[in-house]
Amino acid sequence: TNEKNEWSHISKEVSQQYLYSLGNLTLLNYKKNILATNDGFATKIKIYKGEDPRIASEGRTGYVITQRLINDYENGNTVWGKDQIKNRFDYLKKKLLAIFEINEECFDNINSKEN
């Protein structure tokens, strides 16, 4: 797949709005993060799984929130776009609210200032 064409379904406006949003971020070790930067989604998943020959010795990511992306991909969710980013934001928001015992209203105020 041509990596640049893989992102062609995302408009410039959507890209600018969601590129650095919580829903579009994941945890990775340094090497995987460097390799995955702007690659297409399928290539990113291979890197997360440790299947890229440049980091094969690293193995599959140990971060559960990144493993969830792999599992979703393997279950047929092979497109990454606005809807997936929004869904992931909602998932991560629920996790953060529970872990840090944050008031949802406070979280929403922070998020609205970024948009």
Secondary structure, DSSP 8 states (H G I E B T S, - for coil): --HHHHTTTS-HHHHHHHTTSGGG-----HHHHHHHTT--HHHHHHHHHT-SGGGGGG-S---HHHHHHHHHHHTT----SHHHHHHHHHHHHHHHHHHHT--HHHHHHHHHHH-
